[in-house]
Amino acid sequence: MLYLLASCIALLIGPLFYRYFSSGSGLQKGLDGFIFVSLGGLVLIHILPELLEHGGLLAIVFVVLGLWGPTASERLFHRYSEITHNLTLSLGIGGLLLHTITDGGAMVLAQQDGNSSLLALGVILHRLPVGLAIWWLLKPQVGTRWASLVLVAMMLLTGVGYFAGEQLLSQLSLDNTVYLQAFVTGSILHVVLHQPHGQHDTDKQGQYEYQAGIGSLLGIGLLMVLLLMDSGGHDHAHHDHSTEQLTTWLMTIAPVLLLSYAAAALRFQFGLTPQDNSLARRWFQRLAGPEALVLTALLLGPWLALFQLLVVFIMSAYLAHARVEITDPHSKLPNNALRFGFAHLVDRSAPWVLLSLVLVNLIGHPSVPLSNPMLQIAVLLLVFLPMRFCNLGAAVLSIALAYSGWSPIAIILPLIAAPVLNIAQLKLMSWPQRGVLLTIIAVSLVAALKLPMWFSLVTLPEAINLAALLVLSGLFAASLLRLGPRKFLRRLMMLKPAAHGHKHGHDHAHAHAAATGTTHSHGHGHTHSHQSGGHSHSDANKHHH
């Protein structure tokens, strides 16, 4: 009974925090960063692996439908974008209400002999960001009364789950509701990512990004606590394995990634910069750095690094000869080499490093049948096309794929193709140029079949790996503080990250930071200002190396 009471109090803390944090724009940005990271991270690292385990690849299809379906509807039917958004919000809230019943049942299970009380504590703690999110999403749109009713309903349904116990839990098990929960999970992600009432007007200069960064770091801290408690309280072998796998990969990659950043600082010091006069040298930096070669050589072996170097030389020479311009060229560079390697480059590569690890952790899951090399290549191409991978992110992706047991050609593909094979870059090429580029990549993949198996040149003591991971975490945390979580992750988007906001006659606003490239202002009439995500991009979205 004490667990039930504590979980209800945890929900009520949300509105109290919201009341305090909404008093200033800086504090509100901190709250946004906290919810954005804690709830989004919980979905990506905790919920999605479980959905994959129970529903397979089809579960991810339903997540994507929940995530991108509302965005597609808003683009197609501008007049009904508010209705679409509110429907998505309702679905997300409905999913959270359904989830509260299983929370109540989980606390009953935690009280049984042989089960850890950490499970109940994990449920209670994860309700802190949920309570905050409910108030953050609902109060500005439907008012205090309806937001309070939803919280009361959540507490009542938690009680239903607690007192109905195992019988109700078996009916609402993940196996029985996996696809519904997958769709709802996508809806929740949509609402969180698209910042329902972000205060864009009060932070046009990005002056509160530091507070947003602080909030996101607190969200990461809560997320780590929840994951540690979950591994202590759940008996889910695959899920525990996926979390441990991420940690192991990070510890293995961290010291070599720091060495790569040092190599970038060194080459900047010797004059090899993204603003080099030679287009061929600029293309070489875009494709390999050469800091990405450090990762490849030390963690995948010198043969793969030499092969990558050869192919990159050929591609750089051809693209320079064809006068193909690089998408998102750097316009501003720091004067200091250390600042270039350990701040400027970290800002541009950190999101890609994290995305690559989380992505492979998902698609490399045992429930995802991707053992066929051609299917692996097809999946990777679908990942590359909408995104502009940086070379360090591509190298980390290849390393994670190698650790997951993927085929040699799937491991090689990101190393040679990820930084160039994307829609934004291909738009700057003619059809014959695209044909030559694809031919070079195809021939390289065939030649890669003759390469020896990958192997790691370095095996460092765990203490050094842990120290390097702490330093790397500090660099990534500093980047989060500089940029804020939304700007930090905005580099992953295909189009120019202009805010997509809606202002309504009521006393509320919600802004979409999606890559729609549009801004809308709704009163009684409609005025639209459209900026295409074409070839001209703001500095905030430049991640070319």
C-alpha positions as CSV (number, residue, x, y, z in Angstrom):
1,M,0.0,0.0,0.0
2,L,2.9,2.3,0.7
3,Y,4.2,1.8,-2.8
4,L,0.8,2.8,-4.2
5,L,0.7,6.0,-2.1
6,A,4.3,6.9,-3.1
7,S,3.5,6.4,-6.8
8,C,0.5,8.7,-6.6
9,I,2.6,11.4,-4.8
10,A,5.3,11.1,-7.5
11,L,2.6,12.0,-10.1
12,L,1.5,15.0,-8.1
13,I,5.0,16.4,-7.8
14,G,4.9,17.1,-11.5
15,P,2.4,20.0,-11.3
16,L,4.2,21.5,-8.4
17,F,7.5,21.5,-10.3
18,Y,5.7,22.9,-13.4
19,R,4.3,25.8,-11.4
20,Y,7.7,26.7,-10.2
21,F,9.6,26.2,-13.5
22,S,7.0,28.0,-15.6
23,S,7.7,31.3,-13.8
24,G,10.7,32.1,-16.1
25,S,11.8,31.2,-19.6
26,G,15.1,29.9,-18.4
27,L,13.5,27.5,-15.9
28,Q,10.9,26.5,-18.5
29,K,13.7,25.6,-21.0
30,G,15.3,23.5,-18.2
31,L,12.0,21.7,-17.7
32,D,11.7,21.1,-21.5
33,G,15.2,19.7,-21.6
34,F,14.5,17.4,-18.6
35,I,11.3,16.0,-20.1
36,F,12.8,15.8,-23.7
37,V,15.7,13.7,-22.5
38,S,14.2,11.6,-19.7
39,L,11.0,10.6,-21.5
40,G,12.7,10.3,-25.0
41,G,15.6,8.3,-23.6
42,L,13.2,6.0,-21.6
43,V,11.4,5.2,-24.9
44,L,14.6,4.6,-27.0
45,I,16.7,2.6,-24.5
46,H,14.1,0.9,-22.3
47,I,10.7,0.6,-24.2
48,L,11.7,0.0,-27.8
49,P,14.0,-3.0,-27.0
50,E,11.1,-4.6,-25.1
51,L,8.6,-3.9,-28.0
52,L,11.1,-5.5,-30.4
53,E,11.5,-8.6,-28.1
54,H,7.7,-9.1,-28.0
55,G,6.5,-7.8,-31.4
56,G,9.6,-8.1,-33.7
57,L,10.2,-5.8,-36.6
58,L,6.5,-5.1,-37.1
59,A,6.4,-3.3,-33.7
60,I,8.9,-0.8,-35.1
61,V,6.6,-0.2,-38.1
62,F,3.8,0.8,-35.7
63,V,6.2,3.1,-33.7
64,V,7.1,4.8,-37.0
65,L,3.5,5.2,-37.9
66,G,2.8,6.8,-34.5
67,L,5.8,9.1,-34.8
68,W,5.6,10.3,-38.5
69,G,1.9,9.7,-39.2
70,P,0.8,13.0,-37.5
71,T,3.6,14.9,-39.2
72,A,2.6,13.6,-42.6
73,S,-1.1,14.5,-41.8
74,E,-0.1,18.0,-40.8
75,R,1.8,18.6,-44.0
76,L,-1.0,17.2,-46.2
77,F,-3.8,19.0,-44.4
78,H,-2.6,22.3,-43.0
79,R,-6.2,23.3,-42.1
80,Y,-6.6,20.4,-39.8
81,S,-3.1,20.4,-38.3
82,E,-4.4,21.4,-34.8
83,I,-7.0,18.5,-34.9
84,T,-4.2,16.1,-35.9
85,H,-2.0,17.3,-33.2
86,N,-4.7,17.0,-30.5
87,L,-5.6,13.5,-31.7
88,T,-2.0,12.5,-31.4
89,L,-1.9,14.0,-27.9
90,S,-5.0,12.1,-27.0
91,L,-3.5,8.8,-28.2
92,G,-0.3,9.5,-26.2
93,I,-2.3,10.3,-23.0
94,G,-4.5,7.2,-23.6
95,G,-1.4,5.1,-23.8
96,L,0.0,6.5,-20.6
97,L,-3.3,5.8,-18.9
98,L,-3.2,2.2,-20.1
99,H,0.4,2.0,-18.9
100,T,-0.5,3.1,-15.3
101,I,-2.6,-0.1,-14.9
102,T,0.5,-2.2,-15.5
103,D,2.4,0.1,-13.1
104,G,0.0,-0.8,-10.4
105,G,0.3,-4.5,-11.2
106,A,4.1,-4.2,-11.2
107,M,4.1,-2.9,-7.7
108,V,2.1,-5.9,-6.6
109,L,4.7,-8.2,-8.2
110,A,7.5,-6.3,-6.4
111,Q,5.9,-7.2,-3.0
112,Q,6.0,-10.9,-3.7
113,D,8.7,-13.2,-2.4
114,G,11.7,-13.5,-4.6
115,N,11.1,-10.2,-6.5
116,S,13.2,-7.1,-5.9
117,S,11.7,-4.0,-4.3
118,L,13.8,-2.0,-6.9
119,L,11.1,-2.7,-9.4
120,A,8.5,-0.7,-7.4
121,L,11.1,2.0,-6.7
122,G,11.8,2.2,-10.5
123,V,8.0,2.5,-11.2
124,I,7.7,5.3,-8.6
125,L,10.7,7.2,-10.0
126,H,9.7,7.0,-13.6
127,R,6.4,8.6,-12.8
128,L,8.2,11.8,-11.9
129,P,8.9,12.7,-15.6
130,V,5.5,11.2,-16.6
131,G,3.6,13.5,-14.2
132,L,5.7,16.5,-15.4
133,A,5.0,15.5,-19.0
134,I,1.2,15.2,-18.5
135,W,1.1,18.8,-17.0
136,W,3.6,20.1,-19.6
137,L,1.5,18.8,-22.5
138,L,-2.0,19.3,-21.3
139,K,-2.2,22.5,-19.2
140,P,-1.4,25.0,-21.9
141,Q,-3.8,23.4,-24.3
142,V,-6.9,22.3,-22.3
143,G,-6.4,24.0,-19.0
144,T,-5.8,23.1,-15.3
145,R,-9.2,21.2,-14.9
146,W,-8.7,18.7,-17.6
147,A,-5.0,18.2,-16.8
148,S,-6.0,17.5,-13.1
149,L,-8.7,15.0,-14.3
150,V,-6.1,13.1,-16.3
151,L,-3.8,12.9,-13.2
152,V,-6.7,11.7,-11.0
153,A,-7.6,9.1,-13.7
154,M,-3.9,7.9,-13.7
155,M,-4.0,7.5,-9.9
156,L,-7.3,5.7,-10.0
157,L,-6.1,3.3,-12.7
158,T,-2.9,2.7,-10.8
159,G,-5.1,1.6,-7.9
160,V,-7.1,-0.6,-10.2
161,G,-3.9,-2.3,-11.4
162,Y,-2.7,-2.6,-7.8
163,F,-5.9,-4.2,-6.4
164,A,-6.9,-6.3,-9.5
165,G,-3.4,-7.7,-9.5
166,E,-2.1,-10.5,-11.7
167,Q,-5.4,-11.4,-13.4
168,L,-5.7,-8.0,-15.0
169,L,-2.0,-7.9,-15.8
170,S,-2.2,-11.1,-17.9
171,Q,-4.9,-9.5,-20.1
172,L,-2.9,-6.3,-20.5
173,S,0.5,-8.1,-21.0
174,L,2.9,-6.8,-23.6
175,D,2.3,-9.9,-25.7
176,N,-1.4,-9.0,-26.0
177,T,-1.1,-5.3,-26.6
178,V,2.4,-5.0,-28.2
179,Y,1.3,-3.3,-31.5
180,L,-1.1,-0.9,-29.7
181,Q,1.7,0.1,-27.3
182,A,4.1,0.4,-30.2
183,F,1.8,2.9,-31.9
184,V,1.2,4.8,-28.7
185,T,4.9,4.9,-28.0
186,G,5.4,6.6,-31.4
187,S,2.6,9.1,-30.6
188,I,4.4,9.9,-27.3
189,L,7.7,10.4,-29.1
190,H,5.9,12.7,-31.7
191,V,4.5,14.9,-29.0
192,V,7.7,15.1,-27.0
193,L,9.9,15.8,-30.1
194,H,7.6,18.4,-31.4
195,Q,7.6,20.6,-28.3
196,P,3.9,21.2,-27.8
197,H,4.2,24.6,-26.3
198,G,7.9,25.6,-26.6
199,Q,8.6,29.2,-26.0
200,H,10.4,30.0,-29.3
201,D,9.4,33.7,-29.1
202,T,11.2,34.2,-25.8
203,D,14.4,32.5,-26.8
204,K,15.1,33.6,-30.3
205,Q,18.8,34.2,-29.5
206,G,19.2,30.8,-27.8
207,Q,20.0,32.6,-24.5
208,Y,18.4,29.8,-22.4
209,E,20.1,26.8,-24.0
210,Y,22.4,26.5,-21.0
211,Q,19.4,25.9,-18.7
212,A,18.0,23.5,-21.3
213,G,21.3,21.7,-21.1
214,I,21.2,21.5,-17.3
215,G,17.7,20.0,-17.5
216,S,18.8,17.4,-20.1
217,L,21.7,16.4,-17.9
218,L,19.4,15.9,-14.9
219,G,17.2,13.9,-17.3
220,I,20.1,11.7,-18.2
221,G,20.9,11.2,-14.5
222,L,17.4,10.1,-13.8
223,L,17.4,7.8,-16.8
224,M,20.6,6.1,-15.7
225,V,19.1,5.5,-12.2
226,L,16.0,4.0,-13.7
227,L,18.0,1.7,-16.0
228,L,20.2,0.5,-13.1
229,M,17.1,-0.2,-11.0
230,D,15.3,-1.9,-13.9
231,S,18.3,-4.3,-14.4
232,G,18.1,-5.1,-10.7
233,G,14.4,-5.7,-10.7
234,H,13.4,-7.2,-14.0
235,D,14.2,-10.7,-15.3
236,H,14.3,-9.7,-18.9
237,A,17.5,-11.2,-20.3
238,H,17.3,-9.6,-23.7
239,H,16.6,-6.1,-22.3
240,D,19.3,-6.3,-19.7
241,H,21.7,-7.5,-22.3
242,S,20.9,-4.6,-24.6
243,T,21.6,-2.0,-21.9
244,E,24.9,-3.8,-20.9
245,Q,25.8,-4.0,-24.6
246,L,25.5,-0.2,-25.0
247,T,27.7,0.4,-22.0
248,T,30.3,-2.1,-23.2
249,W,30.4,-0.5,-26.7
250,L,30.7,3.0,-25.2
251,M,33.6,1.9,-22.9
252,T,35.4,0.2,-25.8
253,I,35.0,3.1,-28.2
254,A,35.6,6.0,-25.8
255,P,39.5,6.0,-25.6
256,V,39.8,5.6,-29.4
257,L,37.2,8.3,-30.0
258,L,39.2,10.7,-27.8
259,L,42.3,9.9,-29.8
260,S,40.3,10.7,-33.0
261,Y,39.4,14.1,-31.6
262,A,43.1,14.7,-30.8
263,A,44.0,13.7,-34.4
264,A,41.4,16.2,-35.7
265,A,43.0,18.9,-33.5
266,L,46.4,18.0,-34.8
267,R,45.4,18.1,-38.5
268,F,43.7,21.5,-37.9
269,Q,47.0,22.7,-36.3
270,F,48.9,21.7,-39.5
271,G,46.5,23.5,-41.8
272,L,44.1,20.8,-43.0
273,T,40.8,22.5,-42.2
274,P,37.3,22.3,-43.6
275,Q,37.9,25.7,-45.4
276,D,40.9,24.4,-47.4
277,N,41.2,25.9,-50.9
278,S,41.4,22.4,-52.5
279,L,38.0,20.8,-53.1
280,A,39.6,17.4,-53.1
281,R,41.0,17.9,-49.7
282,R,37.7,19.2,-48.4
283,W,36.0,16.1,-49.8
284,F,38.6,13.9,-48.1
285,Q,37.9,15.6,-44.8
286,R,34.2,15.2,-45.3
287,L,34.5,11.4,-46.0
288,A,37.3,10.4,-43.6
289,G,38.6,13.3,-41.6
290,P,41.2,11.6,-41.4
291,E,40.2,11.2,-37.8
292,A,37.7,8.5,-38.7
293,L,40.6,6.4,-40.0
294,V,41.9,6.3,-36.5
295,L,38.7,4.6,-35.3
296,T,38.7,2.2,-38.2
297,A,42.4,1.2,-37.9
298,L,42.4,0.6,-34.1
299,L,39.0,-1.1,-33.7
300,L,38.4,-2.8,-37.1
301,G,42.0,-3.4,-38.1
302,P,44.6,-1.8,-40.5
303,W,43.4,-3.7,-43.6
304,L,39.9,-2.1,-43.4
305,A,41.4,1.3,-42.7
306,L,43.7,1.0,-45.8
307,F,40.8,-0.1,-47.9
308,Q,38.7,2.9,-46.6
309,L,41.6,5.2,-47.3
310,L,41.9,4.0,-50.9
311,V,38.2,4.2,-51.6
312,V,38.0,7.7,-50.0
313,F,40.9,8.9,-52.1
314,I,39.2,7.7,-55.3
315,M,35.8,9.2,-54.3
316,S,37.4,12.5,-53.3
317,A,39.3,12.8,-56.6
318,Y,36.2,12.0,-58.6
319,L,33.9,14.4,-56.7
320,A,36.5,17.2,-56.9
321,H,37.0,16.5,-60.6
322,A,33.3,16.7,-61.2
323,R,33.1,19.9,-59.2
324,V,30.5,18.6,-56.8
325,E,30.0,21.0,-54.0
326,I,29.8,19.7,-50.4
327,T,26.4,20.1,-48.6
328,D,26.6,22.2,-45.4
329,P,30.1,23.7,-45.7
330,H,31.6,25.2,-42.6
331,S,31.3,29.0,-42.4
332,K,32.8,29.6,-39.0
333,L,35.7,27.8,-37.4
334,P,37.5,28.3,-34.1
335,N,41.0,29.7,-34.1
336,N,42.3,27.2,-31.6
337,A,43.2,23.7,-32.7
338,L,42.1,22.2,-29.3
339,R,38.8,24.0,-29.5
340,F,38.3,22.6,-33.0
341,G,39.0,19.0,-32.0
342,F,37.4,18.9,-28.6
343,A,34.5,21.3,-28.9
344,H,33.6,22.2,-32.5
345,L,34.0,18.6,-33.7
346,V,32.3,17.2,-30.6
347,D,29.2,19.4,-31.3
348,R,29.0,18.0,-34.8
349,S,29.8,14.3,-34.1
350,A,28.3,13.5,-30.7
351,P,24.7,13.2,-31.9
352,W,25.8,10.8,-34.6
353,V,27.9,8.7,-32.3
354,L,25.0,8.3,-29.9
355,L,22.5,7.7,-32.7
356,S,24.7,5.0,-34.3
357,L,25.1,3.1,-31.0
358,V,21.3,3.2,-30.2
359,L,20.4,2.3,-33.7
360,V,22.6,-0.8,-33.9
361,N,21.4,-1.7,-30.4
362,L,17.9,-1.8,-31.9
363,I,18.4,-3.3,-35.4
364,G,20.9,-5.8,-34.0
365,H,18.3,-7.2,-31.6
366,P,17.8,-11.0,-31.8
367,S,14.1,-10.4,-32.6
368,V,15.0,-8.5,-35.8
369,P,15.7,-11.0,-38.7
370,L,18.4,-9.2,-40.6
371,S,21.0,-12.0,-41.2
372,N,20.8,-11.7,-45.0
373,P,23.6,-9.3,-46.3
374,M,21.4,-7.8,-49.0
375,L,18.7,-7.0,-46.5
376,Q,21.3,-5.5,-44.2
377,I,22.5,-3.2,-47.1
378,A,18.9,-2.2,-47.9
379,V,18.2,-1.3,-44.2
380,L,21.4,0.8,-44.0
381,L,20.6,2.6,-47.3
382,L,17.2,3.5,-45.8
383,V,19.0,4.9,-42.8
384,F,21.6,6.9,-44.8
385,L,19.3,8.6,-47.4
386,P,17.3,10.9,-45.1
387,M,20.4,11.7,-42.9
388,R,23.7,13.5,-43.3
389,F,26.1,11.2,-41.4
390,C,29.4,12.6,-40.3
391,N,32.5,10.4,-40.8
392,L,33.0,9.7,-37.1
393,G,29.4,8.7,-36.7
394,A,29.7,6.4,-39.7
395,A,32.9,4.8,-38.3
396,V,31.1,4.2,-34.9
397,L,28.2,2.7,-36.8
398,S,30.5,0.3,-38.6
399,I,32.2,-0.7,-35.4
400,A,28.8,-1.4,-33.7
401,L,27.7,-3.5,-36.7
402,A,30.9,-5.5,-36.5
403,Y,30.3,-6.1,-32.8
404,S,26.8,-7.3,-33.6
405,G,28.0,-9.9,-36.1
406,W,26.8,-8.2,-39.3
407,S,28.2,-9.2,-42.7
408,P,31.6,-7.7,-44.0
409,I,30.0,-5.6,-46.7
410,A,27.5,-4.1,-44.3
411,I,30.4,-3.2,-42.0
412,I,32.3,-1.6,-45.0
413,L,29.3,0.4,-46.4
414,P,29.0,3.1,-43.7
415,L,32.8,3.7,-43.9
416,I,32.7,4.6,-47.6
417,A,29.1,5.7,-48.2
418,A,27.4,7.1,-45.1
419,P,28.8,10.7,-45.3
420,V,27.9,11.2,-49.0
421,L,25.0,8.9,-49.8
422,N,22.1,11.1,-48.6
423,I,19.3,13.0,-50.3
424,A,20.7,16.5,-49.5
425,Q,24.1,15.7,-51.1
426,L,22.6,13.7,-54.1
427,K,20.5,16.7,-55.0
428,L,23.7,18.6,-55.7
429,M,24.7,16.0,-58.3
430,S,23.6,15.3,-61.9
431,W,22.3,11.9,-62.8
432,P,25.6,10.8,-64.5
433,Q,27.5,11.9,-61.4
434,R,25.2,9.9,-59.1
435,G,25.7,6.9,-61.4
436,V,29.5,7.1,-61.2
437,L,29.3,7.5,-57.4
438,L,27.0,4.5,-57.0
439,T,29.3,2.5,-59.3
440,I,32.4,3.3,-57.2
441,I,30.5,2.2,-54.1
442,A,29.2,-1.0,-55.6
443,V,32.6,-2.0,-57.0
444,S,34.2,-1.2,-53.6
445,L,31.6,-3.5,-51.8
446,V,32.4,-6.3,-54.2
447,A,36.2,-5.8,-53.6
448,A,35.6,-5.7,-49.9
449,L,34.5,-9.4,-50.0
450,K,38.2,-10.3,-50.5
451,L,39.3,-8.4,-47.3
452,P,40.3,-10.4,-44.2
453,M,38.0,-10.4,-41.2
454,W,38.0,-7.4,-39.0
455,F,39.9,-7.4,-35.7
456,S,40.7,-5.0,-33.0
457,L,44.3,-3.7,-32.6
458,V,43.8,-2.5,-29.0
459,T,42.5,-4.0,-25.9
460,L,42.8,-1.6,-23.0
461,P,42.4,-2.3,-19.2
462,E,38.9,-1.6,-18.0
463,A,40.1,1.2,-15.7
464,I,41.5,3.2,-18.7
465,N,38.2,2.5,-20.7
466,L,36.2,3.8,-17.8
467,A,38.3,6.9,-17.3
468,A,38.1,7.6,-21.1
469,L,34.3,7.2,-20.9
470,L,34.1,9.7,-18.1
471,V,36.1,12.2,-20.1
472,L,34.0,11.6,-23.2
473,S,30.8,12.0,-21.2
474,G,32.2,15.3,-19.9
475,L,32.8,16.5,-23.5
476,F,29.3,15.4,-24.6
477,A,27.8,17.1,-21.5
478,A,29.6,20.3,-22.3
479,S,28.2,20.1,-25.8
480,L,24.7,19.7,-24.4
481,L,25.2,22.7,-22.2
482,R,26.4,24.8,-25.2
483,L,23.6,23.8,-27.6
484,G,20.7,22.6,-25.5
485,P,19.2,19.1,-26.2
486,R,17.0,20.1,-29.2
487,K,19.7,22.0,-31.1
488,F,22.1,19.2,-30.1
489,L,19.9,16.6,-31.9
490,R,18.7,18.9,-34.7
491,R,21.9,17.9,-36.7
492,L,20.3,14.5,-37.3
493,M,17.5,16.0,-39.3
494,M,17.4,16.1,-43.1
495,L,16.0,19.5,-43.7
496,K,16.7,22.9,-42.3
497,P,15.5,22.9,-38.7
498,A,13.2,25.9,-38.8
499,A,10.6,26.0,-36.1
500,H,7.2,24.9,-37.1
501,G,4.9,26.8,-34.7
502,H,1.2,27.3,-34.4
503,K,-0.3,30.3,-32.6
504,H,-3.9,30.1,-31.9
505,G,-6.5,32.6,-30.7
506,H,-6.7,30.8,-27.4
507,D,-4.1,31.4,-24.7
508,H,-1.8,28.7,-25.8
509,A,0.8,27.9,-28.4
510,H,2.7,24.9,-29.5
511,A,5.7,24.8,-31.7
512,H,7.0,22.0,-33.8
513,A,10.8,21.8,-34.0
514,A,10.5,19.1,-36.7
515,A,12.2,19.3,-40.1
516,T,9.1,20.6,-41.8
517,G,10.9,23.8,-42.8
518,T,7.7,25.8,-42.3
519,T,6.3,28.4,-40.0
520,H,2.6,29.1,-39.6
521,S,0.7,31.7,-37.7
522,H,-3.0,31.1,-37.2
523,G,-5.4,33.7,-36.2
524,H,-8.7,34.2,-38.0
525,G,-6.8,34.4,-41.2
526,H,-3.8,32.4,-42.2
527,T,-0.4,33.6,-43.1
528,H,2.3,31.1,-44.1
529,S,6.0,31.6,-44.5
530,H,7.8,28.7,-46.1
531,Q,11.5,28.1,-46.2
532,S,12.7,25.2,-48.2
533,G,15.3,22.8,-46.8
534,G,17.3,23.2,-50.0
535,H,20.9,24.0,-50.5
536,S,21.2,27.0,-48.1
537,H,21.4,26.0,-44.4
538,S,21.9,27.8,-41.2
539,D,25.1,27.4,-39.2
540,A,23.2,25.4,-36.5
541,N,22.8,22.5,-38.8
542,K,26.3,22.2,-40.2
543,H,28.1,19.0,-39.4
544,H,30.4,18.5,-42.3
545,H,33.9,17.4,-41.4
